[in-house]
Amino acid sequence: MDKIWLASYPEGVPADVDLSQVASLVEILEQAYARFADRTAYLCMGASLTFGDVDRLSRAVAAWLAARGLGPGHRVAIMAPNVLSYPPILAGIVRAGCTLVSVNPLYTPRELQHQLRDSGAEAIFVLENFAHTVQATQCPELRHVVVSSMGDLMGFPRSMMVNFVVRSVRKLVPDFELPGHTRLSEVLREGATLPFQRIAPAPDDIALLQYTGGTTGVSKGAMLLQRNMVANVLQVEAWIRRRIDAEHQSRFVCALPLYHIFALTLCGFIGTRLGACNLLIPNPRDMAGFIKSLRGFHAHLFPGVNTLFNGLLNQPDFASLDFSDLRITIGGGMAVQSTVAERWRKLTGVPLAEGYGLSETSPVATCNPCDVMEYTGSIGLPVPSTEVAIRDDEGHDLPLGQPGEICIRGPQVMAGYWKQPAETARVMTADGFFRSGDIGVMDAGGWVRIVDRKKDMILVSGFNVYPAEVEEVVSQHPGVLECVVVGVPSEQSGEAVKVVVVRRDPALDEQAIRDWCHERLTGYKRPAVVEFRTELPKTNVGKVLRRVLRDEARQKQAAD
């Protein structure tokens, strides 16, 4: 394949990365612990841990797991937001050689039960706020349940105060009964007395079962091998390194949850490899608290999703922060809208570089250069050691500029879906490309632009309508805060375009939206249905749940 995108690469970014320089995630962690032992690794709610602290605590977790027969080949889950105990638990699972199963703490019992049973997890570390969900799953396969609290590792008296507020003032810990569970404090105390046996994972060992978000159907576990994860760490490091001062400690904002693959790779492992200090944000939806945490932190790197950046920009206090040290802002997980990107650049002086990836690609596959000041409207260029092809339904490469399915090949691509060979065969091609399910185009410079997901496409009287295009137009209306576009059943045209809008201007009405679209979209692309809501349904990561809106529309039609 002719890698035309290499001609567009920023100066200093290699075409390929040397995958032999690091053998495993364990090596990444342990090299950083030795090199940066005295540096602050994590900050959360006024408390901190050094790399040396994480080294010591994770050894205890690993030793405790090993003493219970949990090691290579065994799956261990974490169910918690970004709290101070998360990194040592994560590192302990990795250092024990276990396969990590990341769990969204807001899962319902049904969703959690599916993930635990599907993965075969034998142990789970859960924040007490969500222990009642574990209780309700009734999974006999779980041999060990370790319960932590928000104040764990914060030291006295902060730990006591935080736990009192969480439990007794805000009442965020529902009652639960988990007979035989162990407290994290007990794990750390016992683990510190046990011998620590260093594990050296093989490149093909499964490091992580990363479950897809469930927005497109039944959640599946992407098998990310040690070599997949290490490759993506090195790929993204090569992409951002020229914007990071290697001589001084960098500061990363970790507002996206660590159970999300984007945050795990970028903040959890790349941040560790670079010796960065991560600011952990347990609840980024608390915008006032989030901004308070950011004040005085002087971040260098700020990853997030479009909804997060948009939410911050609409908080008056956000503009009063000091952005003079900010070097990189990366948007992933969903499309970055031009209005949000432009407002971010004007306020911070730093471009909002859109990247693209999936759970199945560890996750980063493409990214915009982090110093391109103007909004490109693209997802950027393939990162080093990565190939992107645009193909039709028969698997043939399409000419430049013609839309087709984005297919990705590289060392970061998963080994397949856990226990689902048929699903794996459906998305993997004979020549090693992963079929993303996203529709995109590539130009002569190798820049890739997403048109939309295949199954989000709306068919109006035989014409294809891509929701992202309509959303981009509607979101530019000054009275619109957020919007999402879905297809709804129509007797006249098969499907019709529906837009759901969250107002910025309370006076905004349906006719104003129609007039705006009439000037900017051809007839079949214009919304036939306009609905206003106070908020959009989203995942905990901030992705809009189109499926929920589509299902509601179908149910309404059936009822009528």
Secondary structure as a PSIPRED ss2 file (coil, helix, strand):
# PSIPRED VFORMAT (PSIPRED V4.0)

   1 M C   1.000  0.000  0.000
   2 D C   1.000  0.000  0.000
   3 K C   1.000  0.000  0.000
   4 I H   0.000  1.000  0.000
   5 W H   0.000  1.000  0.000
   6 L H   0.000  1.000  0.000
   7 A H   0.000  1.000  0.000
   8 S H   0.000  1.000  0.000
   9 Y C   1.000  0.000  0.000
  10 P C   1.000  0.000  0.000
  11 E C   1.000  0.000  0.000
  12 G C   1.000  0.000  0.000
  13 V C   1.000  0.000  0.000
  14 P C   1.000  0.000  0.000
  15 A C   1.000  0.000  0.000
  16 D C   1.000  0.000  0.000
  17 V C   1.000  0.000  0.000
  18 D C   1.000  0.000  0.000
  19 L C   1.000  0.000  0.000
  20 S C   1.000  0.000  0.000
  21 Q C   1.000  0.000  0.000
  22 V C   1.000  0.000  0.000
  23 A C   1.000  0.000  0.000
  24 S C   1.000  0.000  0.000
  25 L H   0.000  1.000  0.000
  26 V H   0.000  1.000  0.000
  27 E H   0.000  1.000  0.000
  28 I H   0.000  1.000  0.000
  29 L H   0.000  1.000  0.000
  30 E H   0.000  1.000  0.000
  31 Q H   0.000  1.000  0.000
  32 A H   0.000  1.000  0.000
  33 Y H   0.000  1.000  0.000
  34 A H   0.000  1.000  0.000
  35 R H   0.000  1.000  0.000
  36 F C   1.000  0.000  0.000
  37 A C   1.000  0.000  0.000
  38 D C   1.000  0.000  0.000
  39 R C   1.000  0.000  0.000
  40 T E   0.000  0.000  1.000
  41 A E   0.000  0.000  1.000
  42 Y E   0.000  0.000  1.000
  43 L E   0.000  0.000  1.000
  44 C E   0.000  0.000  1.000
  45 M C   1.000  0.000  0.000
  46 G C   1.000  0.000  0.000
  47 A E   0.000  0.000  1.000
  48 S E   0.000  0.000  1.000
  49 L E   0.000  0.000  1.000
  50 T E   0.000  0.000  1.000
  51 F H   0.000  1.000  0.000
  52 G H   0.000  1.000  0.000
  53 D H   0.000  1.000  0.000
  54 V H   0.000  1.000  0.000
  55 D H   0.000  1.000  0.000
  56 R H   0.000  1.000  0.000
  57 L H   0.000  1.000  0.000
  58 S H   0.000  1.000  0.000
  59 R H   0.000  1.000  0.000
  60 A H   0.000  1.000  0.000
  61 V H   0.000  1.000  0.000
  62 A H   0.000  1.000  0.000
  63 A H   0.000  1.000  0.000
  64 W H   0.000  1.000  0.000
  65 L H   0.000  1.000  0.000
  66 A H   0.000  1.000  0.000
  67 A H   0.000  1.000  0.000
  68 R C   1.000  0.000  0.000
  69 G C   1.000  0.000  0.000
  70 L C   1.000  0.000  0.000
  71 G C   1.000  0.000  0.000
  72 P C   1.000  0.000  0.000
  73 G C   1.000  0.000  0.000
  74 H C   1.000  0.000  0.000
  75 R E   0.000  0.000  1.000
  76 V E   0.000  0.000  1.000
  77 A E   0.000  0.000  1.000
  78 I E   0.000  0.000  1.000
  79 M E   0.000  0.000  1.000
  80 A C   1.000  0.000  0.000
  81 P C   1.000  0.000  0.000
  82 N C   1.000  0.000  0.000
  83 V C   1.000  0.000  0.000
  84 L C   1.000  0.000  0.000
  85 S C   1.000  0.000  0.000
  86 Y H   0.000  1.000  0.000
  87 P H   0.000  1.000  0.000
  88 P H   0.000  1.000  0.000
  89 I H   0.000  1.000  0.000
  90 L H   0.000  1.000  0.000
  91 A H   0.000  1.000  0.000
  92 G H   0.000  1.000  0.000
  93 I H   0.000  1.000  0.000
  94 V H   0.000  1.000  0.000
  95 R H   0.000  1.000  0.000
  96 A C   1.000  0.000  0.000
  97 G C   1.000  0.000  0.000
  98 C C   1.000  0.000  0.000
  99 T E   0.000  0.000  1.000
 100 L E   0.000  0.000  1.000
 101 V E   0.000  0.000  1.000
 102 S E   0.000  0.000  1.000
 103 V E   0.000  0.000  1.000
 104 N C   1.000  0.000  0.000
 105 P C   1.000  0.000  0.000
 106 L C   1.000  0.000  0.000
 107 Y C   1.000  0.000  0.000
 108 T C   1.000  0.000  0.000
 109 P H   0.000  1.000  0.000
 110 R H   0.000  1.000  0.000
 111 E H   0.000  1.000  0.000
 112 L H   0.000  1.000  0.000
 113 Q H   0.000  1.000  0.000
 114 H H   0.000  1.000  0.000
 115 Q H   0.000  1.000  0.000
 116 L H   0.000  1.000  0.000
 117 R H   0.000  1.000  0.000
 118 D H   0.000  1.000  0.000
 119 S H   0.000  1.000  0.000
 120 G C   1.000  0.000  0.000
 121 A C   1.000  0.000  0.000
 122 E C   1.000  0.000  0.000
 123 A E   0.000  0.000  1.000
 124 I E   0.000  0.000  1.000
 125 F E   0.000  0.000  1.000
 126 V E   0.000  0.000  1.000
 127 L E   0.000  0.000  1.000
 128 E H   0.000  1.000  0.000
 129 N H   0.000  1.000  0.000
 130 F H   0.000  1.000  0.000
 131 A H   0.000  1.000  0.000
 132 H H   0.000  1.000  0.000
 133 T H   0.000  1.000  0.000
 134 V H   0.000  1.000  0.000
 135 Q H   0.000  1.000  0.000
 136 A H   0.000  1.000  0.000
 137 T H   0.000  1.000  0.000
 138 Q C   1.000  0.000  0.000
 139 C C   1.000  0.000  0.000
 140 P C   1.000  0.000  0.000
 141 E C   1.000  0.000  0.000
 142 L C   1.000  0.000  0.000
 143 R C   1.000  0.000  0.000
 144 H E   0.000  0.000  1.000
 145 V E   0.000  0.000  1.000
 146 V E   0.000  0.000  1.000
 147 V E   0.000  0.000  1.000
 148 S E   0.000  0.000  1.000
 149 S C   1.000  0.000  0.000
 150 M C   1.000  0.000  0.000
 151 G C   1.000  0.000  0.000
 152 D C   1.000  0.000  0.000
 153 L C   1.000  0.000  0.000
 154 M C   1.000  0.000  0.000
 155 G C   1.000  0.000  0.000
 156 F C   1.000  0.000  0.000
 157 P C   1.000  0.000  0.000
 158 R H   0.000  1.000  0.000
 159 S H   0.000  1.000  0.000
 160 M H   0.000  1.000  0.000
 161 M H   0.000  1.000  0.000
 162 V H   0.000  1.000  0.000
 163 N H   0.000  1.000  0.000
 164 F H   0.000  1.000  0.000
 165 V H   0.000  1.000  0.000
 166 V H   0.000  1.000  0.000
 167 R H   0.000  1.000  0.000
 168 S H   0.000  1.000  0.000
 169 V H   0.000  1.000  0.000
 170 R C   1.000  0.000  0.000
 171 K C   1.000  0.000  0.000
 172 L C   1.000  0.000  0.000
 173 V C   1.000  0.000  0.000
 174 P C   1.000  0.000  0.000
 175 D C   1.000  0.000  0.000
 176 F C   1.000  0.000  0.000
 177 E C   1.000  0.000  0.000
 178 L C   1.000  0.000  0.000
 179 P C   1.000  0.000  0.000
 180 G C   1.000  0.000  0.000
 181 H C   1.000  0.000  0.000
 182 T E   0.000  0.000  1.000
 183 R E   0.000  0.000  1.000
 184 L H   0.000  1.000  0.000
 185 S H   0.000  1.000  0.000
 186 E H   0.000  1.000  0.000
 187 V H   0.000  1.000  0.000
 188 L H   0.000  1.000  0.000
 189 R H   0.000  1.000  0.000
 190 E H   0.000  1.000  0.000
 191 G H   0.000  1.000  0.000
 192 A C   1.000  0.000  0.000
 193 T C   1.000  0.000  0.000
 194 L C   1.000  0.000  0.000
 195 P C   1.000  0.000  0.000
 196 F C   1.000  0.000  0.000
 197 Q C   1.000  0.000  0.000
 198 R C   1.000  0.000  0.000
 199 I C   1.000  0.000  0.000
 200 A C   1.000  0.000  0.000
 201 P C   1.000  0.000  0.000
 202 A C   1.000  0.000  0.000
 203 P C   1.000  0.000  0.000
 204 D C   1.000  0.000  0.000
 205 D C   1.000  0.000  0.000
 206 I E   0.000  0.000  1.000
 207 A E   0.000  0.000  1.000
 208 L E   0.000  0.000  1.000
 209 L E   0.000  0.000  1.000
 210 Q E   0.000  0.000  1.000
 211 Y E   0.000  0.000  1.000
 212 T C   1.000  0.000  0.000
 213 G C   1.000  0.000  0.000
 214 G C   1.000  0.000  0.000
 215 T C   1.000  0.000  0.000
 216 T C   1.000  0.000  0.000
 217 G C   1.000  0.000  0.000
 218 V C   1.000  0.000  0.000
 219 S C   1.000  0.000  0.000
 220 K C   1.000  0.000  0.000
 221 G E   0.000  0.000  1.000
 222 A E   0.000  0.000  1.000
 223 M E   0.000  0.000  1.000
 224 L E   0.000  0.000  1.000
 225 L E   0.000  0.000  1.000
 226 Q H   0.000  1.000  0.000
 227 R H   0.000  1.000  0.000
 228 N H   0.000  1.000  0.000
 229 M H   0.000  1.000  0.000
 230 V H   0.000  1.000  0.000
 231 A H   0.000  1.000  0.000
 232 N H   0.000  1.000  0.000
 233 V H   0.000  1.000  0.000
 234 L H   0.000  1.000  0.000
 235 Q H   0.000  1.000  0.000
 236 V H   0.000  1.000  0.000
 237 E H   0.000  1.000  0.000
 238 A H   0.000  1.000  0.000
 239 W H   0.000  1.000  0.000
 240 I H   0.000  1.000  0.000
 241 R H   0.000  1.000  0.000
 242 R H   0.000  1.000  0.000
 243 R H   0.000  1.000  0.000
 244 I C   1.000  0.000  0.000
 245 D C   1.000  0.000  0.000
 246 A C   1.000  0.000  0.000
 247 E C   1.000  0.000  0.000
 248 H C   1.000  0.000  0.000
 249 Q C   1.000  0.000  0.000
 250 S C   1.000  0.000  0.000
 251 R E   0.000  0.000  1.000
 252 F E   0.000  0.000  1.000
 253 V E   0.000  0.000  1.000
 254 C E   0.000  0.000  1.000
 255 A C   1.000  0.000  0.000
 256 L C   1.000  0.000  0.000
 257 P C   1.000  0.000  0.000
 258 L C   1.000  0.000  0.000
 259 Y C   1.000  0.000  0.000
 260 H C   1.000  0.000  0.000
 261 I H   0.000  1.000  0.000
 262 F H   0.000  1.000  0.000
 263 A H   0.000  1.000  0.000
 264 L H   0.000  1.000  0.000
 265 T H   0.000  1.000  0.000
 266 L H   0.000  1.000  0.000
 267 C H   0.000  1.000  0.000
 268 G H   0.000  1.000  0.000
 269 F H   0.000  1.000  0.000
 270 I H   0.000  1.000  0.000
 271 G H   0.000  1.000  0.000
 272 T H   0.000  1.000  0.000
 273 R H   0.000  1.000  0.000
 274 L C   1.000  0.000  0.000
 275 G C   1.000  0.000  0.000
 276 A C   1.000  0.000  0.000
 277 C E   0.000  0.000  1.000
 278 N E   0.000  0.000  1.000
 279 L E   0.000  0.000  1.000
 280 L E   0.000  0.000  1.000
 281 I C   1.000  0.000  0.000
 282 P C   1.000  0.000  0.000
 283 N C   1.000  0.000  0.000
 284 P C   1.000  0.000  0.000
 285 R C   1.000  0.000  0.000
 286 D C   1.000  0.000  0.000
 287 M H   0.000  1.000  0.000
 288 A H   0.000  1.000  0.000
 289 G H   0.000  1.000  0.000
 290 F H   0.000  1.000  0.000
 291 I H   0.000  1.000  0.000
 292 K H   0.000  1.000  0.000
 293 S H   0.000  1.000  0.000
 294 L H   0.000  1.000  0.000
 295 R C   1.000  0.000  0.000
 296 G C   1.000  0.000  0.000
 297 F C   1.000  0.000  0.000
 298 H C   1.000  0.000  0.000
 299 A C   1.000  0.000  0.000
 300 H C   1.000  0.000  0.000
 301 L E   0.000  0.000  1.000
 302 F E   0.000  0.000  1.000
 303 P E   0.000  0.000  1.000
 304 G E   0.000  0.000  1.000
 305 V C   1.000  0.000  0.000
 306 N H   0.000  1.000  0.000
 307 T H   0.000  1.000  0.000
 308 L H   0.000  1.000  0.000
 309 F H   0.000  1.000  0.000
 310 N H   0.000  1.000  0.000
 311 G H   0.000  1.000  0.000
 312 L H   0.000  1.000  0.000
 313 L H   0.000  1.000  0.000
 314 N C   1.000  0.000  0.000
 315 Q C   1.000  0.000  0.000
 316 P H   0.000  1.000  0.000
 317 D H   0.000  1.000  0.000
 318 F H   0.000  1.000  0.000
 319 A H   0.000  1.000  0.000
 320 S H   0.000  1.000  0.000
 321 L C   1.000  0.000  0.000
 322 D C   1.000  0.000  0.000
 323 F C   1.000  0.000  0.000
 324 S C   1.000  0.000  0.000
 325 D C   1.000  0.000  0.000
 326 L C   1.000  0.000  0.000
 327 R C   1.000  0.000  0.000
 328 I E   0.000  0.000  1.000
 329 T E   0.000  0.000  1.000
 330 I E   0.000  0.000  1.000
 331 G E   0.000  0.000  1.000
 332 G C   1.000  0.000  0.000
 333 G C   1.000  0.000  0.000
 334 M C   1.000  0.000  0.000
 335 A C   1.000  0.000  0.000
 336 V C   1.000  0.000  0.000
 337 Q C   1.000  0.000  0.000
 338 S H   0.000  1.000  0.000
 339 T H   0.000  1.000  0.000
 340 V H   0.000  1.000  0.000
 341 A H   0.000  1.000  0.000
 342 E H   0.000  1.000  0.000
 343 R H   0.000  1.000  0.000
 344 W H   0.000  1.000  0.000
 345 R H   0.000  1.000  0.000
 346 K H   0.000  1.000  0.000
 347 L H   0.000  1.000  0.000
 348 T H   0.000  1.000  0.000
 349 G C   1.000  0.000  0.000
 350 V C   1.000  0.000  0.000
 351 P C   1.000  0.000  0.000
 352 L E   0.000  0.000  1.000
 353 A E   0.000  0.000  1.000
 354 E E   0.000  0.000  1.000
 355 G E   0.000  0.000  1.000
 356 Y E   0.000  0.000  1.000
 357 G E   0.000  0.000  1.000
 358 L C   1.000  0.000  0.000
 359 S H   0.000  1.000  0.000
 360 E H   0.000  1.000  0.000
 361 T H   0.000  1.000  0.000
 362 S C   1.000  0.000  0.000
 363 P C   1.000  0.000  0.000
 364 V E   0.000  0.000  1.000
 365 A E   0.000  0.000  1.000
 366 T E   0.000  0.000  1.000
 367 C E   0.000  0.000  1.000
 368 N C   1.000  0.000  0.000
 369 P C   1.000  0.000  0.000
 370 C C   1.000  0.000  0.000
 371 D C   1.000  0.000  0.000
 372 V C   1.000  0.000  0.000
 373 M C   1.000  0.000  0.000
 374 E C   1.000  0.000  0.000
 375 Y C   1.000  0.000  0.000
 376 T C   1.000  0.000  0.000
 377 G C   1.000  0.000  0.000
 378 S C   1.000  0.000  0.000
 379 I C   1.000  0.000  0.000
 380 G E   0.000  0.000  1.000
 381 L E   0.000  0.000  1.000
 382 P E   0.000  0.000  1.000
 383 V C   1.000  0.000  0.000
 384 P C   1.000  0.000  0.000
 385 S C   1.000  0.000  0.000
 386 T C   1.000  0.000  0.000
 387 E E   0.000  0.000  1.000
 388 V E   0.000  0.000  1.000
 389 A E   0.000  0.000  1.000
 390 I E   0.000  0.000  1.000
 391 R E   0.000  0.000  1.000
 392 D C   1.000  0.000  0.000
 393 D C   1.000  0.000  0.000
 394 E C   1.000  0.000  0.000
 395 G C   1.000  0.000  0.000
 396 H C   1.000  0.000  0.000
 397 D E   0.000  0.000  1.000
 398 L C   1.000  0.000  0.000
 399 P C   1.000  0.000  0.000
 400 L C   1.000  0.000  0.000
 401 G C   1.000  0.000  0.000
 402 Q C   1.000  0.000  0.000
 403 P C   1.000  0.000  0.000
 404 G E   0.000  0.000  1.000
 405 E E   0.000  0.000  1.000
 406 I E   0.000  0.000  1.000
 407 C E   0.000  0.000  1.000
 408 I E   0.000  0.000  1.000
 409 R E   0.000  0.000  1.000
 410 G C   1.000  0.000  0.000
 411 P C   1.000  0.000  0.000
 412 Q C   1.000  0.000  0.000
 413 V C   1.000  0.000  0.000
 414 M C   1.000  0.000  0.000
 415 A C   1.000  0.000  0.000
 416 G E   0.000  0.000  1.000
 417 Y E   0.000  0.000  1.000
 418 W C   1.000  0.000  0.000
 419 K C   1.000  0.000  0.000
 420 Q C   1.000  0.000  0.000
 421 P H   0.000  1.000  0.000
 422 A H   0.000  1.000  0.000
 423 E H   0.000  1.000  0.000
 424 T H   0.000  1.000  0.000
 425 A H   0.000  1.000  0.000
 426 R H   0.000  1.000  0.000
 427 V H   0.000  1.000  0.000
 428 M E   0.000  0.000  1.000
 429 T C   1.000  0.000  0.000
 430 A C   1.000  0.000  0.000
 431 D C   1.000  0.000  0.000
 432 G C   1.000  0.000  0.000
 433 F C   1.000  0.000  0.000
 434 F E   0.000  0.000  1.000
 435 R E   0.000  0.000  1.000
 436 S E   0.000  0.000  1.000
 437 G E   0.000  0.000  1.000
 438 D E   0.000  0.000  1.000
 439 I E   0.000  0.000  1.000
 440 G E   0.000  0.000  1.000
 441 V E   0.000  0.000  1.000
 442 M E   0.000  0.000  1.000
 443 D C   1.000  0.000  0.000
 444 A C   1.000  0.000  0.000
 445 G C   1.000  0.000  0.000
 446 G C   1.000  0.000  0.000
 447 W C   1.000  0.000  0.000
 448 V E   0.000  0.000  1.000
 449 R E   0.000  0.000  1.000
 450 I E   0.000  0.000  1.000
 451 V E   0.000  0.000  1.000
 452 D E   0.000  0.000  1.000
 453 R E   0.000  0.000  1.000
 454 K H   0.000  1.000  0.000
 455 K H   0.000  1.000  0.000
 456 D H   0.000  1.000  0.000
 457 M C   1.000  0.000  0.000
 458 I E   0.000  0.000  1.000
 459 L E   0.000  0.000  1.000
 460 V E   0.000  0.000  1.000
 461 S C   1.000  0.000  0.000
 462 G C   1.000  0.000  0.000
 463 F E   0.000  0.000  1.000
 464 N E   0.000  0.000  1.000
 465 V E   0.000  0.000  1.000
 466 Y C   1.000  0.000  0.000
 467 P H   0.000  1.000  0.000
 468 A H   0.000  1.000  0.000
 469 E H   0.000  1.000  0.000
 470 V H   0.000  1.000  0.000
 471 E H   0.000  1.000  0.000
 472 E H   0.000  1.000  0.000
 473 V H   0.000  1.000  0.000
 474 V H   0.000  1.000  0.000
 475 S H   0.000  1.000  0.000
 476 Q C   1.000  0.000  0.000
 477 H C   1.000  0.000  0.000
 478 P C   1.000  0.000  0.000
 479 G C   1.000  0.000  0.000
 480 V E   0.000  0.000  1.000
 481 L E   0.000  0.000  1.000
 482 E E   0.000  0.000  1.000
 483 C E   0.000  0.000  1.000
 484 V E   0.000  0.000  1.000
 485 V E   0.000  0.000  1.000
 486 V E   0.000  0.000  1.000
 487 G E   0.000  0.000  1.000
 488 V E   0.000  0.000  1.000
 489 P E   0.000  0.000  1.000
 490 S E   0.000  0.000  1.000
 491 E C   1.000  0.000  0.000
 492 Q C   1.000  0.000  0.000
 493 S C   1.000  0.000  0.000
 494 G E   0.000  0.000  1.000
 495 E E   0.000  0.000  1.000
 496 A E   0.000  0.000  1.000
 497 V E   0.000  0.000  1.000
 498 K E   0.000  0.000  1.000
 499 V E   0.000  0.000  1.000
 500 V E   0.000  0.000  1.000
 501 V E   0.000  0.000  1.000
 502 V E   0.000  0.000  1.000
 503 R E   0.000  0.000  1.000
 504 R C   1.000  0.000  0.000
 505 D C   1.000  0.000  0.000
 506 P C   1.000  0.000  0.000
 507 A C   1.000  0.000  0.000
 508 L C   1.000  0.000  0.000
 509 D C   1.000  0.000  0.000
 510 E H   0.000  1.000  0.000
 511 Q H   0.000  1.000  0.000
 512 A H   0.000  1.000  0.000
 513 I H   0.000  1.000  0.000
 514 R H   0.000  1.000  0.000
 515 D H   0.000  1.000  0.000
 516 W H   0.000  1.000  0.000
 517 C H   0.000  1.000  0.000
 518 H H   0.000  1.000  0.000
 519 E H   0.000  1.000  0.000
 520 R H   0.000  1.000  0.000
 521 L C   1.000  0.000  0.000
 522 T C   1.000  0.000  0.000
 523 G H   0.000  1.000  0.000
 524 Y H   0.000  1.000  0.000
 525 K H   0.000  1.000  0.000
 526 R C   1.000  0.000  0.000
 527 P C   1.000  0.000  0.000
 528 A C   1.000  0.000  0.000
 529 V E   0.000  0.000  1.000
 530 V E   0.000  0.000  1.000
 531 E E   0.000  0.000  1.000
 532 F E   0.000  0.000  1.000
 533 R E   0.000  0.000  1.000
 534 T C   1.000  0.000  0.000
 535 E C   1.000  0.000  0.000
 536 L C   1.000  0.000  0.000
 537 P C   1.000  0.000  0.000
 538 K E   0.000  0.000  1.000
 539 T C   1.000  0.000  0.000
 540 N C   1.000  0.000  0.000
 541 V C   1.000  0.000  0.000
 542 G C   1.000  0.000  0.000
 543 K C   1.000  0.000  0.000
 544 V E   0.000  0.000  1.000
 545 L C   1.000  0.000  0.000
 546 R H   0.000  1.000  0.000
 547 R H   0.000  1.000  0.000
 548 V H   0.000  1.000  0.000
 549 L H   0.000  1.000  0.000
 550 R H   0.000  1.000  0.000
 551 D H   0.000  1.000  0.000
 552 E H   0.000  1.000  0.000
 553 A H   0.000  1.000  0.000
 554 R H   0.000  1.000  0.000
 555 Q H   0.000  1.000  0.000
 556 K H   0.000  1.000  0.000
 557 Q H   0.000  1.000  0.000
 558 A H   0.000  1.000  0.000
 559 A H   0.000  1.000  0.000
 560 D C   1.000  0.000  0.000
